[in-house]
Amino acid sequence: MSKSRQARQTGPVLRSGWKLGEAKAKFSDVVRLAASGQPQRVTVHGKDAVVIVSASEFDRLRSLGTSTRLHDLLSQSPLNRLEFGDKGVRSPVRKVEL
């Protein structure tokens, strides 16, 4: 059996890097691999250009970027009811001539 025929029977090669021309020619393979949880990196002129990920991975990453106000984050903490001792220590302020 020839190598090209054997390669066709085994399906797409598992990989994570594609030159742009290859990615365009094998777009369905790139999409299938990305959808199966394997991010696919595409290069242009030898430099990384994009990474194709599944929609669920994109949604997960996107949700990480939503900023929460620090106050909201701390108020939802299980430690939000923690009592602290002293309100602080007052120290003398030195006088400065202006």
C-alpha positions in Angstrom: 0.0 0.0 0.0 1.4 3.4 -0.9 2.1 6.1 1.7 -0.4 8.5 0.2 -3.2 5.8 0.3 -2.2 4.8 3.8 -2.4 8.5 4.9 -5.8 8.8 3.4 -7.1 5.8 5.3 -5.8 6.9 8.7 -7.5 10.4 8.5 -6.1 13.7 9.3 -2.7 13.9 11.0 -3.1 15.1 14.6 -1.2 18.4 14.7 -1.4 21.8 16.2 0.5 23.9 13.6 -0.5 24.8 10.1 0.8 27.1 7.4 -1.9 29.3 6.1 -2.1 27.6 2.7 -2.3 24.2 4.3 -5.0 25.4 6.7 -7.1 26.8 3.8 -6.7 23.5 1.8 -7.6 21.4 4.8 -10.0 23.7 6.6 -12.5 21.0 7.4 -9.7 19.0 9.1 -8.5 22.1 11.0 -12.1 22.7 12.3 -12.7 19.0 13.1 -9.5 18.9 15.2 -10.2 22.2 17.0 -13.8 21.1 17.7 -12.5 17.9 19.3 -10.5 19.9 21.8 -7.2 20.3 20.1 -6.4 24.0 19.4 -5.0 24.6 16.0 -2.3 27.2 15.4 -2.0 28.8 12.0 1.1 30.7 10.9 1.6 33.3 8.2 5.1 33.8 6.8 6.5 31.6 9.6 5.0 33.6 12.4 2.0 32.7 14.6 -1.1 34.4 13.3 -4.2 32.8 14.9 -5.2 29.8 17.1 -8.5 28.1 16.2 -10.3 26.6 19.2 -13.6 25.0 19.8 -16.6 27.2 20.5 -16.9 25.8 24.0 -13.3 26.6 24.8 -13.7 30.1 23.3 -16.7 30.7 25.6 -14.8 29.4 28.6 -11.8 31.7 27.9 -14.1 34.6 27.2 -15.9 34.2 30.5 -12.5 34.4 32.3 -12.1 37.9 30.8 -15.2 39.4 32.3 -14.1 41.7 35.0 -15.7 41.6 38.4 -15.3 44.6 40.7 -13.0 43.9 43.6 -15.7 44.8 46.0 -18.1 42.2 44.5 -15.4 39.6 44.5 -14.5 40.2 48.2 -18.1 40.4 49.3 -18.8 36.9 47.8 -15.8 35.4 49.6 -16.4 32.9 52.4 -14.2 35.2 54.6 -16.4 38.3 54.1 -17.7 38.0 57.7 -14.3 37.9 59.2 -13.8 40.3 62.1 -10.5 42.1 62.6 -9.1 43.2 65.9 -7.9 46.8 66.3 -9.0 49.4 63.9 -5.4 50.3 63.4 -2.6 52.0 65.2 -2.3 55.8 65.2 1.2 57.0 65.1 2.4 60.5 65.6 2.8 62.6 62.5 6.1 64.5 62.2 6.0 68.1 61.4 7.5 69.3 58.1 8.4 72.8 57.3 7.3 74.0 53.9 
